[in-house]
Amino acid sequence: MDMTSGNPYALMIGFAMPVFLSQVFQQMYNTADAFIVGRLLGTNALAAVTSSGTLIYLLTSFFMGIAMGGGVIISRYFGAGDRDQVFRAIHTVFAFGLASGFVLTIVGVAFTPTFLRWMQTDPAVMPQAVEYFRYYFLGSMAMVMYNVCCNIMNALGDSRRPLYYLIFSSVLNVVLDLLFIATFGWGVWAAAIATVISQASSVALCMVHLLKKGNVYTVEIRKIRFYGSMLSEIIRFGLPSGVQNSVIAFANVIVQSQINSFGRLATAAYGTYVKIEGFAFLPITSFNMASTTFVSQNLGAKQYDRAKQGARFSIFAAVLLAEIMGILYYSFAPQMIGMFDQTPGVIEFGVRQARTEALFYGLLAFSHSVAAICRGAGKAFVPMVVMLSIWCVLRISYIAAVMHFVGEIGAIYWAYPLTWGISSVIYLVYYLRSDWIHGFEKGMV
């Protein structure tokens, strides 16, 4: 989809809606495992599945950030009408994805027990957690390559096909979860196998489309390699996003490790809260992806006023929708947490966290929206610095202080709203006062 002409609001909504629905089904991957495992295998199994969701994000986030940089480059050259550079960028991103998937598989499988011990996983759930995450990481290649394929299609303005493929694989994931656990009576590891099979099916569907001949996005297997100058450009714009994702993930790992120290009920509650928060976060993700593609394509076409217009709309839409979702989560937290686990302690912890954080989702949306605009403008270094200093260093320092002086789990929950608020103030000043619109021309990141 060419986003350099036509009504910008209609284009962004048209792009964001399939992304939103895709993210709903993507979230089903994660939530179905937790829901079915919690209901059928009990609290210990639920804690095992949710104990280290941040671990997965930590290990994958860096590579995903680099791939996001590739998407920005693809959008930029697509908007400029340079088909040769689009071809090189797509094949370089593909090569990077294959290499990343291989590395993640080796590291994830080999070091899962070590990572879980670092995160203070409850010994009672450790065997099941190791089982689950090792099988999950065996499917790292499928997970990475699906995201690479989606980045390519989204960068070219096609957000519909990823939705169709994800609907199929998400439904397959739920069916396999029920078949393996409810019917066959297999353990928590079977939930990971179901997810891997489902992700692999979505990659297969993506490849059928991307291998079609005669399109600007056509992938030619024999030409998948690292094109030197293009790889350098992708890393230049993607490395800050990769670092940003990693430092956020690292901070969240520290948060989860501290929460894990309060026992399995707190662990299960935190994991359940995060699953539900993932759905509340979907409007933010949808408009962020739309704004990154829109801004990048229009800056590539040197339509600066149009890029600004799209940026303003994406911020407004993301913040409004996120706050609505936050109000709903705040209001119905007991019912939402209870869907996963009826244990009173789990519900108590989960509701407490939801009612600490949910009303501040607008701040979270604003920070991510401006970060997405910066990435689309080729200035990914800015959100990297903000996230590193506020969402990592400050957040970890705060948690270390409150655990030393207070030692109460409620103080940990406040780490998120506080850092969201501070980063939002910084982003507001930057967005209003900087010349972010000319990032590519100045050769800045």
ZAVEXFI-929851 format. One record per residue (C-alpha): residue number from 1; residue in one letter; x, y, z. Coordinates in Angstrom, 3 decimals. Layout:
{NUM 'A' {X Y Z}}
...
! end
This chain:
{1 'M' {0.000 0.000 0.000}}
{2 'D' {1.376 3.374 -1.043}}
{3 'M' {0.763 5.736 1.902}}
{4 'T' {2.154 8.847 0.221}}
{5 'S' {-1.185 9.864 -1.333}}
{6 'G' {-4.818 9.845 -0.289}}
{7 'N' {-6.539 10.693 2.989}}
{8 'P' {-3.885 10.121 5.687}}
{9 'Y' {-6.430 9.344 8.424}}
{10 'A' {-8.248 6.753 6.333}}
{11 'L' {-4.951 5.200 5.265}}
{12 'M' {-3.656 4.941 8.827}}
{13 'I' {-6.895 3.503 10.162}}
{14 'G' {-7.032 1.108 7.221}}
{15 'F' {-3.487 0.007 8.025}}
{16 'A' {-3.943 -0.069 11.804}}
{17 'M' {-7.153 -2.122 11.907}}
{18 'P' {-5.692 -5.289 10.347}}
{19 'V' {-2.623 -4.828 12.555}}
{20 'F' {-4.893 -4.527 15.587}}
{21 'L' {-6.739 -7.716 14.695}}
{22 'S' {-3.418 -9.424 13.949}}
{23 'Q' {-2.144 -8.445 17.375}}
{24 'V' {-5.329 -9.784 18.976}}
{25 'F' {-4.657 -13.177 17.452}}
{26 'Q' {-0.936 -12.869 18.190}}
{27 'Q' {-1.815 -12.322 21.816}}
{28 'M' {-3.932 -15.455 21.657}}
{29 'Y' {-0.728 -17.404 21.119}}
{30 'N' {0.513 -16.333 24.527}}
{31 'T' {-2.824 -16.211 26.313}}
{32 'A' {-4.215 -19.551 25.137}}
{33 'D' {-1.285 -21.393 26.699}}
{34 'A' {-1.732 -19.609 30.023}}
{35 'F' {-5.530 -19.938 30.052}}
{36 'I' {-5.690 -23.623 29.134}}
{37 'V' {-2.719 -24.591 31.287}}
{38 'G' {-4.087 -22.660 34.284}}
{39 'R' {-7.516 -24.208 33.951}}
{40 'L' {-6.460 -27.780 33.231}}
{41 'L' {-3.084 -28.221 34.935}}
{42 'G' {-3.342 -25.895 37.958}}
{43 'T' {-1.555 -22.949 39.545}}
{44 'N' {1.941 -24.482 39.505}}
{45 'A' {1.713 -25.114 35.770}}
{46 'L' {0.348 -21.610 35.206}}
{47 'A' {3.261 -20.156 37.165}}
{48 'A' {5.683 -22.241 35.079}}
{49 'V' {4.276 -20.897 31.796}}
{50 'T' {4.091 -17.299 32.973}}
{51 'S' {7.150 -17.255 35.239}}
{52 'S' {9.482 -15.907 32.628}}
{53 'G' {7.550 -14.462 29.733}}
{54 'T' {9.936 -11.541 29.975}}
{55 'L' {12.782 -14.008 29.382}}
{56 'I' {11.453 -14.751 25.899}}
{57 'Y' {11.125 -11.069 25.142}}
{58 'L' {14.634 -10.376 26.437}}
{59 'L' {16.213 -12.988 24.164}}
{60 'T' {14.206 -12.053 21.070}}
{61 'S' {13.842 -8.287 21.439}}
{62 'F' {17.286 -7.306 20.182}}
{63 'F' {16.907 -9.208 16.930}}
{64 'M' {13.339 -7.949 16.485}}
{65 'G' {14.573 -4.391 16.912}}
{66 'I' {17.112 -4.828 14.128}}
{67 'A' {14.379 -6.262 11.908}}
{68 'M' {12.247 -3.197 12.696}}
{69 'G' {15.103 -1.060 11.419}}
{70 'G' {14.972 -3.087 8.234}}
{71 'G' {11.271 -2.312 7.935}}
{72 'V' {11.998 1.414 8.211}}
{73 'I' {14.572 1.160 5.409}}
{74 'I' {12.158 -0.804 3.209}}
{75 'S' {9.402 1.784 3.784}}
{76 'R' {11.751 4.657 3.051}}
{77 'Y' {12.944 3.257 -0.296}}
{78 'F' {9.445 2.121 -1.214}}
{79 'G' {8.176 5.662 -0.647}}
{80 'A' {11.048 6.995 -2.781}}
{81 'G' {10.225 4.526 -5.578}}
{82 'D' {13.641 2.809 -5.490}}
{83 'R' {12.771 -0.826 -6.276}}
{84 'D' {16.389 -2.039 -6.402}}
{85 'Q' {17.074 -0.870 -2.862}}
{86 'V' {13.778 -2.357 -1.681}}
{87 'F' {14.899 -5.712 -3.138}}
{88 'R' {18.279 -5.570 -1.394}}
{89 'A' {16.735 -4.528 1.911}}
{90 'I' {14.176 -7.347 1.874}}
{91 'H' {16.770 -10.040 1.143}}
{92 'T' {19.209 -8.681 3.720}}
{93 'V' {16.502 -8.627 6.409}}
{94 'F' {15.616 -12.200 5.463}}
{95 'A' {19.239 -13.317 5.853}}
{96 'F' {19.426 -11.562 9.206}}
{97 'G' {16.263 -13.320 10.371}}
{98 'L' {17.625 -16.764 9.498}}
{99 'A' {20.866 -16.077 11.351}}
{100 'S' {18.979 -14.691 14.362}}
{101 'G' {16.657 -17.693 14.545}}
{102 'F' {19.628 -20.068 14.610}}
{103 'V' {21.377 -18.143 17.394}}
{104 'L' {18.222 -17.892 19.513}}
{105 'T' {17.552 -21.606 19.229}}
{106 'I' {21.027 -22.534 20.492}}
{107 'V' {21.137 -19.960 23.298}}
{108 'G' {17.546 -20.478 24.447}}
{109 'V' {17.707 -24.269 24.646}}
{110 'A' {21.163 -24.386 26.225}}
{111 'F' {20.749 -21.691 28.874}}
{112 'T' {17.066 -21.875 29.888}}
{113 'P' {17.794 -23.368 33.359}}
{114 'T' {20.456 -20.741 34.026}}
{115 'F' {18.159 -17.877 33.013}}
{116 'L' {15.314 -19.220 35.167}}
{117 'R' {17.566 -19.490 38.215}}
{118 'W' {18.732 -15.908 37.674}}
{119 'M' {15.087 -14.861 37.726}}
{120 'Q' {14.495 -16.551 41.100}}
{121 'T' {11.876 -18.900 39.685}}
{122 'D' {10.111 -20.795 42.461}}
{123 'P' {11.772 -24.247 42.842}}
{124 'A' {8.321 -25.842 42.917}}
{125 'V' {7.668 -24.798 39.326}}
{126 'M' {11.239 -24.933 37.981}}
{127 'P' {11.030 -28.390 36.284}}
{128 'Q' {7.879 -27.450 34.376}}
{129 'A' {9.246 -24.014 33.496}}
{130 'V' {12.436 -25.539 32.044}}
{131 'E' {10.331 -27.990 30.030}}
{132 'Y' {8.085 -25.293 28.641}}
{133 'F' {10.754 -22.773 27.677}}
{134 'R' {13.142 -25.297 26.153}}
{135 'Y' {10.460 -26.575 23.803}}
{136 'Y' {9.406 -22.999 23.107}}
{137 'F' {12.930 -21.994 22.091}}
{138 'L' {13.171 -24.975 19.745}}
{139 'G' {10.716 -22.984 17.645}}
{140 'S' {12.769 -19.780 17.672}}
{141 'M' {13.330 -19.887 13.915}}
{142 'A' {9.597 -19.886 13.203}}
{143 'M' {9.005 -17.096 15.709}}
{144 'V' {11.721 -14.866 14.250}}
{145 'M' {10.890 -15.531 10.603}}
{146 'Y' {7.203 -14.812 11.090}}
{147 'N' {8.088 -11.409 12.511}}
{148 'V' {10.536 -10.785 9.662}}
{149 'C' {7.872 -11.614 7.078}}
{150 'C' {5.350 -9.361 8.821}}
{151 'N' {7.872 -6.511 8.994}}
{152 'I' {8.448 -6.779 5.252}}
{153 'M' {4.749 -6.785 4.384}}
{154 'N' {3.895 -4.033 6.856}}
{155 'A' {6.739 -1.865 5.560}}
{156 'L' {5.169 -2.055 2.111}}
{157 'G' {1.773 -1.093 3.519}}
{158 'D' {0.268 -4.596 3.487}}
{159 'S' {-1.175 -5.291 6.919}}
{160 'R' {-4.031 -7.529 5.768}}
{161 'R' {-2.247 -10.713 4.733}}
{162 'P' {-0.407 -11.059 8.066}}
{163 'L' {-3.844 -10.851 9.698}}
{164 'Y' {-5.258 -13.695 7.614}}
{165 'Y' {-2.250 -15.909 8.259}}
{166 'L' {-2.314 -15.175 11.970}}
{167 'I' {-6.018 -15.959 12.308}}
{168 'F' {-5.360 -19.416 10.920}}
{169 'S' {-2.334 -20.113 13.107}}
{170 'S' {-3.960 -18.726 16.266}}
{171 'V' {-7.001 -20.945 15.874}}
{172 'L' {-4.659 -23.859 15.208}}
{173 'N' {-2.767 -23.043 18.413}}
{174 'V' {-5.922 -23.200 20.544}}
{175 'V' {-7.042 -26.443 18.901}}
{176 'L' {-3.650 -28.050 19.472}}
{177 'D' {-3.538 -26.854 23.105}}
{178 'L' {-6.892 -28.492 23.776}}
{179 'L' {-5.928 -31.640 21.862}}
{180 'F' {-2.553 -32.107 23.533}}
{181 'I' {-3.533 -31.160 27.097}}
{182 'A' {-7.263 -31.813 27.480}}
{183 'T' {-7.510 -34.887 25.232}}
{184 'F' {-4.055 -36.504 25.347}}
{185 'G' {-3.336 -35.436 28.930}}
{186 'W' {0.180 -34.229 28.125}}
{187 'G' {2.051 -31.805 30.380}}
{188 'V' {2.950 -28.150 30.216}}
{189 'W' {5.579 -28.803 27.525}}
{190 'A' {2.782 -29.645 25.070}}
{191 'A' {1.564 -26.040 25.189}}
{192 'A' {4.951 -24.919 23.892}}
{193 'I' {4.863 -27.532 21.122}}
{194 'A' {1.414 -26.278 20.070}}
{195 'T' {2.746 -22.734 19.837}}
{196 'V' {5.782 -23.799 17.781}}
{197 'I' {3.651 -25.745 15.289}}
{198 'S' {1.246 -22.831 14.951}}
{199 'Q' {4.022 -20.311 14.381}}
{200 'A' {5.605 -22.550 11.772}}
{201 'S' {2.291 -22.700 9.906}}
{202 'S' {2.093 -18.899 9.787}}
{203 'V' {5.635 -18.727 8.373}}
{204 'A' {4.700 -21.238 5.677}}
{205 'L' {1.714 -19.119 4.644}}
{206 'C' {3.851 -15.963 4.564}}
{207 'M' {6.452 -17.645 2.384}}
{208 'V' {3.869 -18.824 -0.138}}
{209 'H' {2.955 -15.163 -0.632}}
{210 'L' {6.462 -13.700 -0.576}}
{211 'L' {7.818 -16.218 -3.084}}
{212 'K' {5.307 -15.192 -5.763}}
{213 'K' {7.047 -13.838 -8.823}}
{214 'G' {6.726 -10.373 -10.293}}
{215 'N' {6.095 -8.258 -7.176}}
{216 'V' {8.268 -5.624 -5.543}}
{217 'Y' {8.438 -7.802 -2.428}}
{218 'T' {9.257 -11.099 -4.189}}
{219 'V' {11.784 -13.140 -2.214}}
{220 'E' {14.233 -15.165 -4.315}}
{221 'I' {15.762 -17.936 -2.223}}
{222 'R' {19.096 -17.923 -4.063}}
{223 'K' {19.513 -14.184 -3.526}}
{224 'I' {18.999 -14.207 0.257}}
{225 'R' {22.271 -12.888 1.649}}
{226 'F' {23.816 -9.942 3.447}}
{227 'Y' {24.215 -7.098 0.977}}
{228 'G' {27.092 -5.209 2.623}}
{229 'S' {26.012 -1.596 2.246}}
{230 'M' {22.379 -2.463 2.940}}
{231 'L' {23.252 -4.482 6.053}}
{232 'S' {25.228 -1.517 7.330}}
{233 'E' {22.252 0.776 6.756}}
{234 'I' {19.812 -1.610 8.433}}
{235 'I' {22.063 -1.988 11.473}}
{236 'R' {22.576 1.758 11.615}}
{237 'F' {18.851 2.391 11.886}}
{238 'G' {17.897 -0.881 13.587}}
{239 'L' {20.596 -1.206 16.256}}
{240 'P' {19.141 1.575 18.447}}
{241 'S' {15.736 -0.140 18.311}}
{242 'G' {17.339 -3.462 19.176}}
{243 'V' {19.172 -1.952 22.134}}
{244 'Q' {16.006 -0.146 23.208}}
{245 'N' {13.982 -3.357 23.158}}
{246 'S' {16.706 -5.211 25.027}}
{247 'V' {17.064 -2.698 27.842}}
{248 'I' {13.290 -2.587 28.328}}
{249 'A' {13.228 -6.375 28.400}}
{250 'F' {16.165 -6.485 30.825}}
{251 'A' {14.399 -4.088 33.189}}
{252 'N' {11.255 -6.217 33.002}}
{253 'V' {13.297 -9.318 33.792}}
{254 'I' {14.547 -7.573 36.938}}
{255 'V' {10.969 -6.655 37.840}}
{256 'Q' {9.755 -10.204 37.324}}
{257 'S' {12.649 -11.697 39.261}}
{258 'Q' {11.745 -9.504 42.236}}
{259 'I' {8.072 -10.466 41.943}}
{260 'N' {9.038 -14.148 41.671}}
{261 'S' {10.698 -13.795 45.081}}
{262 'F' {7.230 -13.301 46.607}}
{263 'G' {6.228 -16.864 45.677}}
{264 'R' {4.248 -18.778 43.095}}
{265 'L' {0.958 -16.933 43.660}}
{266 'A' {2.592 -13.595 42.941}}
{267 'T' {4.354 -15.111 39.922}}
{268 'A' {1.125 -16.518 38.488}}
{269 'A' {-0.680 -13.224 39.134}}
{270 'Y' {2.024 -11.147 37.459}}
{271 'G' {2.085 -13.425 34.427}}
{272 'T' {-1.691 -13.276 34.156}}
{273 'Y' {-1.710 -9.491 34.497}}
{274 'V' {0.853 -9.212 31.687}}
{275 'K' {-1.221 -11.444 29.405}}
{276 'I' {-4.269 -9.223 29.839}}
{277 'E' {-2.201 -6.037 29.594}}
{278 'G' {-1.005 -7.340 26.247}}
{279 'F' {-4.543 -6.990 24.913}}
{280 'A' {-4.862 -3.485 26.351}}
{281 'F' {-1.598 -2.596 24.624}}
{282 'L' {-2.869 -3.618 21.191}}
{283 'P' {-4.226 -0.188 20.123}}
{284 'I' {-0.820 1.302 20.916}}
{285 'T' {1.004 -1.308 18.850}}
{286 'S' {-1.398 -0.963 15.942}}
{287 'F' {-1.088 2.786 15.544}}
{288 'N' {2.640 2.674 16.266}}
{289 'M' {3.199 0.341 13.344}}
{290 'A' {0.950 2.468 11.155}}
{291 'S' {2.770 5.671 12.116}}
{292 'T' {6.249 4.196 11.597}}
{293 'T' {5.342 3.025 8.095}}
{294 'F' {3.406 6.205 7.266}}
{295 'V' {6.114 8.563 8.500}}
{296 'S' {8.914 6.598 6.842}}
{297 'Q' {7.190 6.355 3.450}}
{298 'N' {6.236 10.036 3.413}}
{299 'L' {9.672 11.217 4.496}}
{300 'G' {11.129 9.044 1.743}}
{301 'A' {8.823 10.920 -0.650}}
{302 'K' {9.800 14.237 1.053}}
{303 'Q' {6.200 14.993 2.068}}
{304 'Y' {7.051 16.537 5.432}}
{305 'D' {3.735 18.171 6.323}}
{306 'R' {1.914 14.960 5.539}}
{307 'A' {4.286 13.010 7.806}}
{308 'K' {3.579 15.457 10.643}}
{309 'Q' {-0.157 15.146 10.088}}
{310 'G' {0.000 11.366 10.356}}
{311 'A' {2.207 11.551 13.452}}
{312 'R' {-0.273 13.767 15.311}}
{313 'F' {-3.177 11.497 14.455}}
{314 'S' {-1.372 8.344 15.544}}
{315 'I' {-0.515 9.836 18.932}}
{316 'F' {-4.087 10.956 19.544}}
{317 'A' {-5.610 7.623 18.495}}
{318 'A' {-3.168 5.482 20.491}}
{319 'V' {-3.499 7.506 23.697}}
{320 'L' {-7.298 7.651 23.521}}
{321 'L' {-7.744 3.949 22.865}}
{322 'A' {-5.152 2.919 25.445}}
{323 'E' {-6.839 4.968 28.147}}
{324 'I' {-10.217 3.440 27.322}}
{325 'M' {-8.686 -0.020 27.595}}
{326 'G' {-7.068 0.939 30.885}}
{327 'I' {-10.391 2.067 32.371}}
{328 'L' {-12.002 -1.214 31.336}}
{329 'Y' {-9.154 -3.243 32.835}}
{330 'Y' {-9.325 -1.268 36.080}}
{331 'S' {-13.077 -1.815 36.322}}
{332 'F' {-13.178 -5.528 35.499}}
{333 'A' {-9.818 -6.682 36.851}}
{334 'P' {-11.209 -9.342 39.244}}
{335 'Q' {-13.221 -11.001 36.497}}
{336 'M' {-10.338 -10.854 33.992}}
{337 'I' {-7.732 -12.262 36.381}}
{338 'G' {-10.197 -14.882 37.571}}
{339 'M' {-10.610 -16.260 34.066}}
{340 'F' {-7.117 -17.711 34.321}}
{341 'D' {-6.972 -18.831 37.936}}
{342 'Q' {-9.626 -18.794 40.664}}
{343 'T' {-7.073 -19.011 43.492}}
{344 'P' {-7.861 -16.072 45.824}}
{345 'G' {-4.192 -15.123 46.262}}
{346 'V' {-3.607 -14.963 42.518}}
{347 'I' {-6.674 -12.773 42.015}}
{348 'E' {-5.638 -10.496 44.883}}
{349 'F' {-2.139 -9.887 43.523}}
{350 'G' {-3.352 -9.499 39.945}}
{351 'V' {-6.123 -7.031 40.780}}
{352 'R' {-3.779 -4.978 42.898}}
{353 'Q' {-1.326 -4.602 40.026}}
{354 'A' {-4.070 -3.833 37.504}}
{355 'R' {-5.529 -1.114 39.694}}
{356 'T' {-2.086 0.416 40.214}}
{357 'E' {-1.118 0.612 36.544}}
{358 'A' {-4.133 0.468 34.228}}
{359 'L' {-5.275 4.096 34.502}}
{360 'F' {-1.828 5.229 33.341}}
{361 'Y' {-1.908 3.412 29.993}}
{362 'G' {-2.286 6.767 28.233}}
{363 'L' {1.236 7.687 29.342}}
{364 'L' {2.537 4.358 28.102}}
{365 'A' {0.830 4.961 24.754}}
{366 'F' {2.265 8.444 24.393}}
{367 'S' {5.833 7.313 25.031}}
{368 'H' {5.590 4.444 22.566}}
{369 'S' {3.867 6.607 19.959}}
{370 'V' {6.622 9.224 19.892}}
{371 'A' {9.241 6.456 19.879}}
{372 'A' {7.546 4.911 16.828}}
{373 'I' {7.539 8.283 15.046}}
{374 'C' {11.247 8.699 15.780}}
{375 'R' {11.981 5.272 14.305}}
{376 'G' {9.990 6.113 11.181}}
{377 'A' {11.958 9.356 10.865}}
{378 'G' {15.307 7.557 11.081}}
{379 'K' {16.083 8.847 14.583}}
{380 'A' {15.860 5.615 16.557}}
{381 'F' {18.777 6.716 18.733}}
{382 'V' {16.474 9.075 20.630}}
{383 'P' {14.021 6.468 22.005}}
{384 'M' {16.976 4.188 22.732}}
{385 'V' {18.520 6.798 25.046}}
{386 'V' {15.208 7.587 26.738}}
{387 'M' {14.329 3.937 27.307}}
{388 'L' {17.829 3.085 28.508}}
{389 'S' {17.952 5.914 31.020}}
{390 'I' {14.330 5.907 32.242}}
{391 'W' {12.810 2.484 31.585}}
{392 'C' {15.971 0.582 32.453}}
{393 'V' {18.394 2.454 34.719}}
{394 'L' {15.837 4.501 36.649}}
{395 'R' {13.320 1.659 36.869}}
{396 'I' {15.899 -0.800 38.186}}
{397 'S' {17.297 1.771 40.623}}
{398 'Y' {13.808 2.490 41.933}}
{399 'I' {13.066 -1.210 42.438}}
{400 'A' {16.377 -1.793 44.207}}
{401 'A' {15.593 1.101 46.555}}
{402 'V' {12.024 0.068 47.384}}
{403 'M' {13.002 -3.561 47.906}}
{404 'H' {15.712 -2.433 50.329}}
{405 'F' {13.674 0.117 52.265}}
{406 'V' {10.074 -1.065 51.780}}
{407 'G' {10.154 -4.699 50.673}}
{408 'E' {6.491 -4.637 49.669}}
{409 'I' {5.200 -5.878 46.303}}
{410 'G' {2.873 -2.924 45.779}}
{411 'A' {5.870 -0.589 45.579}}
{412 'I' {7.229 -2.672 42.685}}
{413 'Y' {3.992 -2.216 40.743}}
{414 'W' {4.446 1.577 40.897}}
{415 'A' {7.719 1.325 38.963}}
{416 'Y' {5.787 1.281 35.699}}
{417 'P' {3.495 4.337 36.029}}
{418 'L' {6.363 6.417 37.436}}
{419 'T' {8.750 5.675 34.575}}
{420 'W' {5.992 5.998 31.955}}
{421 'G' {5.228 9.488 33.259}}
{422 'I' {8.836 10.674 33.269}}
{423 'S' {9.525 9.357 29.766}}
{424 'S' {6.330 10.968 28.463}}
{425 'V' {7.471 14.397 29.669}}
{426 'I' {10.830 13.940 27.918}}
{427 'Y' {9.191 12.741 24.711}}
{428 'L' {6.743 15.642 24.712}}
{429 'V' {9.558 18.171 24.922}}
{430 'Y' {11.510 16.393 22.193}}
{431 'Y' {8.520 16.052 19.861}}
{432 'L' {7.589 19.728 20.167}}
{433 'R' {11.059 21.269 20.054}}
{434 'S' {13.277 19.059 17.867}}
{435 'D' {13.649 18.818 14.079}}
{436 'W' {12.787 15.127 13.968}}
{437 'I' {11.240 15.495 10.528}}
{438 'H' {14.637 15.750 8.755}}
{439 'G' {16.339 12.762 10.382}}
{440 'F' {17.179 10.938 7.158}}
{441 'E' {18.541 13.996 5.346}}
{442 'K' {20.895 14.790 8.215}}
{443 'G' {22.123 11.219 8.333}}
{444 'M' {21.147 10.947 11.967}}
{445 'V' {19.863 7.953 13.876}}
! end
